[in-house]
Amino acid sequence: MRQERVNLMETVLTMICVGMVMIYSASCVNAMQTFGDSLYYLKRHLFFLSIGLVVAFFVMRIDYRQLQPHARTLVLISIFLLMLVLVPHIGKESYGARRWFKIGVFHFQPSELAKLAMIMYTADFLARKQQVITSFRKGFLPPLLVMGVLCALTVKQPDLGTTVEMAVVTMTMLFLGGARLWHLGLIFCSAVPLVVYLIAKEPYRMARIIAFLDPWQDSQGIGFQLTQSQIALGSGGLFGVGLGHSQQKLFYLPAAHTDFILSIIGEELGLVGTLSIIILFGLFIWQGTRIIRQTNNPFGYFLGMGIVMMLGLQAMVNVGVSIGAFPTKGLPLPFISYGGSALIFHLMAIALLLNISKIEDY
């Protein structure tokens, strides 16, 4: 599988390089105005990227199969950190959410660890319990309870987007692992009213839904971010206004270098640039799937499946939010958006996927 491994690495490195260029382009004006240094965000991004690459290097050197016995321990660590981040003066609060630990210049988001831990736990469970996966009590309930605890702590931060992402990936893994459809349907029917309730009880979530349904009705209020994103994408036309010449990044589009970086890509590089990003993620999913299909180890098969689904789903949601197909959610575009712990854990996930491919060659 050496060629598949090389192809995947080339695709991810291409996205990382595109990300570095676009982060600087999208953030330089804001960084100069706020910090007096146009390279501020790029330098921080390179710092996190360096940490992520070092971590990925060490993960690549470990046989991923040695991690399987530690999957449950990783979940327990994640639960502890998700509880700890909710404690005032320990977890950092920003914009009404308490999702980060601040360690010097580094902001660590424990929900990123929780997503990977949940994937690893589910992969381990499916690999060990294939013969009882159709049983609700023995095969479906245990991962459901673990997922429920992680999701409850994540939504408490609050972070509904990551909660839904974690639940969708876990449920899809269980489905592909052989869980009964009626078990999944029961959980889905129970989850929908709960999600509706969580949205309805928070005014800012309701505002996002209203803005999603008709952002132009209040383009200077709740629909501001979505309308500015659509203006950016529409202004780019086929080939864009040129790299570095975006107008929306001049304090019009919030989160231009993070959640809405695709909108700046669309404005500066046009439809061609936007489609190129989507094609890169399509290639990633295809190449990752090829690696998974050639994997003989059940734990590696389910682990790789979860990683590809997690990154693919996050990319799909980010693209959907940028074009107005989904309500606004704070999920960055993997490898391209400015990021801290998210980038590090995404690189760790890629290292695990490459590790699966590497072990199969021996």
N, C-alpha and C positions, 0 to 999 in steps of 0.2 A: 504493500500500500504506500510505498515511498512517494510515487507520483501524486497520489491523492493528498498526501501530507504536504508536499511542496506546493501544490495548487492552492490548498487552503491557507497556507502561510502567506503566499503571494497576495491572495484576496484580502486577508486581514491587514497586512502591511500596507496595501494600497489604500484601504479605508483609513488607516491611522495617518498616513501621509496627507491625504485629502483633508482629514480632520484638523491637522496642525495648520495647514494653510488657511482653512476657512475660519478656524477659531481666531486666528490673528486678524483676518479681514473683518470678521463680525464684531470683534471686541476692541479693536485698537482705539477707536474714537472714545468709547465709553471709558476705557482704561486710562487714557490720557486725561480726560476730564475729571475722573474720580481719584486717580492715584498719581497722576503726573508721570505715568510711564505707559507708553502705548503697548509695551511687551508684557505688561503685568500678568494678564490671564494666560498668555502663551507660555511664559516662564513657569507659572504654577502648573500648567497642563504638562509641560515637559518633565517637571519634577515628579508628578504622579505617574506619568508614563514610564519614567525610569524605574520607579519602585515596582510598577506592574510587570515590567519586562524582567527585572531581577527575580521577582516572585515566580513568574512563569518559567524562567530558566530552571529554578530549583524543582518546581512541580514536574517539569518534563523529565527530570533525572530520577524521579521516584516512580516505581511501578505502581500504577493507579490501583491495582488489586490489593495493595497493602493498606489502602485507605478504607476499604470496605468494612473492616471490623470497627473502625472509628466513626462510622456514619451516625450512630446514635449519640455518641459523645458530642459530636459537632452540633447536633440538634439541641442538646442540653445547653451547650455554650451559647448558642443563638438565643434560646429562650431567656437565659440569664441576662444577656446583653440587651435584649429587647425590653426586659423589665427594668434594667438599670438605667437605660436611656430616658425613661419616663420620670425618673427622680429629679425634682428641681435642683438646680445648681450642679448637677452631674451631666445630664443631657443638655445640649445646647438648643435653645428655643429660637426659632426664626420664622417670621410671618405666621405666628400662631401655632406652629408645629414644633414638636420636640423629637427630632429624628437623628441627631448627630451627637457624637462625642468630639469635642475639640481638643486635639493634642498638638499644641504648638500651631504650626501653619496647616496641619493636617486635620481634616474633618472626616471622621469615620462613621459610616452609616450602617448600623448593624443589620438592617433589613436586607442589605446586599448579601451579607454572609448568610442570612436566614434563607434566602432564595436558593442559593447553592447547596446549603445544608439539607433543605427539604428535597431537592432533586436527588442528592446522594442517598438520603435515607430511603426515599421511595424506590430508587434503583436497587438498593440493597434488599429491601423488603420483597420486591417483585422477584429478584433473583433467588431468594431463599424460600419464598412461599408460593411458587407457581402452582403447586398442586392444590392449594386451598384458596386461590384468589377469587373463585366464584362464591365462596362462603362469605356472607355479610359479616359475621362476628369475627372470624379468624383471618379472612383475607381482605376485607374492605374497611372494616372499622378502625383497626390500628393506625394506618396512615391517615385516615380521615381525622382521627382525634389529634394526631400530631399537627396536621395541617391546620386544624381549627384553633389550636393554641397559638401557633405562629401568626395566623391571620388575625386573631383577636388582639394580640399585642401590637401588631403592625397597624391595624385600623385605629387603635387607641392613640397613635402618635399625633395627629391622624395622617394616614397614608392609604387611602382607599385604592389608588391605582396599583401600587405594589401588591396590596392584598389580593385584588382580583387577578393580577398576573400570576401570583403564586398559586392561587386556587385553580386557575385554568390549566396551567402547566401540570400540576399534580393530578387533576382529574383526567387530563388527556393521557398522561403516562399510565394511569390505572386502566383506562379504556383499552389502550394498546397492549397492556399487560394481560388482558383477558377478563377484566371485571365485568360483571353482568350489567347490561344496559339499564335494567330497571333500578338497580342500585344507584347508578349515575343519574338517572332521571329523577329519582327521589331527592337526591342532594340538590340537583339543579332547581327543582320546583320549590325546595325549601330556601334556597339561596336568593332567588329572585326577589321575593318580598322583603328579605332582609336588606338587600342592596338598595331597594327602593326606599325603605325606611331610613337607611343611613344617609341617603342623598337628601331626602325630604327634611330630615331633622337639622341639617346644617345649611344656613342661608347661602353660603358661598358655593356649595355644591349645586343647589338649586339654580343659582345665578349662572353657573357654567352650563347647565342643561338648557336654560332659556337662551343663553348666548349661542349655544350650538344650534338650536332650532332656527333662530333668526338673528345672526350677529349684527346685521345692518339695521335692525330696529332701534338699537341703542349703540351705535358705532363709536360714540365717545364715552360710553360707560362700560357696562358689562360685556359688550361685544367688541371692545377696543382691540384686544389682543388678536382675536380671530380675524377681524377685518384688516388689521395691519399685516397679518400673515398672508391673507389672500391678495392684498395690494402688492406685496413683495413678489409673490409668485406670478401674479398677472403682469407685473411690470417687466419681468424678465423676458417675456416672449419666447422665441425659439432658442436664441443663442445668448441671451442675457445682456445686461448693460455693461458688462466687463468686470473682471476681478478687481475688487477693491472700490467699486463705484456705487455700491448700494446706498440708497437714500433712507431706507427703512431702518438701517442700523444707527442712524443719527438720532437716537433717543425716541424713535417712533415705535419700534417693535420691542416689547419687553422680552427678556431672556433670549436675545438674538444669538448668543454664542452657546446656549445650552439647549433648552427644549425646542426652540424654533430655528435652529441652525439650518435646517433644510429649506426654510423660506428664504434665507439669505443666499443659499446656494442657487435656488431657483431664480432669484432676482439677478444675481451676478453672472451665473452661468447658463441661465435659461432652462427651457424644457429638456434640452440635451443633458445638462448637468444633473438635473433632478432624476431623469430616467437612468443616468449612469449610476447614481447612488442606489436606486432600486435594483438595477441589474447586478450590482456588486453583492447586495444582500441575497438576491436570488441565487447567485453563484455560490455564496457561502452555504446556504441551505442545501443546495444540490450536492456540493462537495462534502459537507458534513454528513448528509444522508448516505452517500457512497461509502464513507468510512464506517458508519454504523452497520450497514448491510453486510459488510465483510468481517464483522466482529463475531467471534465464536463465544466469548465469555458473556454470560447473561447480565452480570453487573455492568460490564463495559457497554453492552448494547443499550440498556435502559439509561445509564448515566449519559452516554452520548446523545441519546434521543432527547432527554430532558434539557441538556445544554443547548442543542440546536433549536428546540422549541422555545426556550426562554429568550434567547437572543433574537430569533426570528419574530416572535410575538412582540417583543419590545420595539423592534424596528418597525413592524407593521403599525403598531399603535402610534408611534411618533410621527410616521408619515401621514397616517389618518388624521391626527390632530392638526398637523400643519395645513392640510388641504381642506379641513372642515368636515371630514367624514366621521370623526369621533369628537366627543366633548373634550375640552382641555384637561390634560393630565400631565403631571410633572415627571414624565419618563424621558430621559435623554436618548439620543440616537447612538446606539453602541459604536464605540471606536471613533466617532466623528464629533459628537458633542463634547464641550469642555466638561471634564469630570474629575472627581477625586477617587473615593472608594469604589464608585461604580466602574470606572475604567480599570482599576486594579483587579476587581473580582471578575470582570469580563475577560481580561487577559488570562487570569487564572483558569477560567472555564475553557478558554481556547487551548491552554496548555494541557488540560485534562483530555480534551478531545484529540489533540495531537499525540498525547501519551497512549491513548487507546490504539491509535493507528500504529504507533511505534512498537508497542508490545506485540501486536499481531504479526509483525514482520519476523519475530524470533520464534 
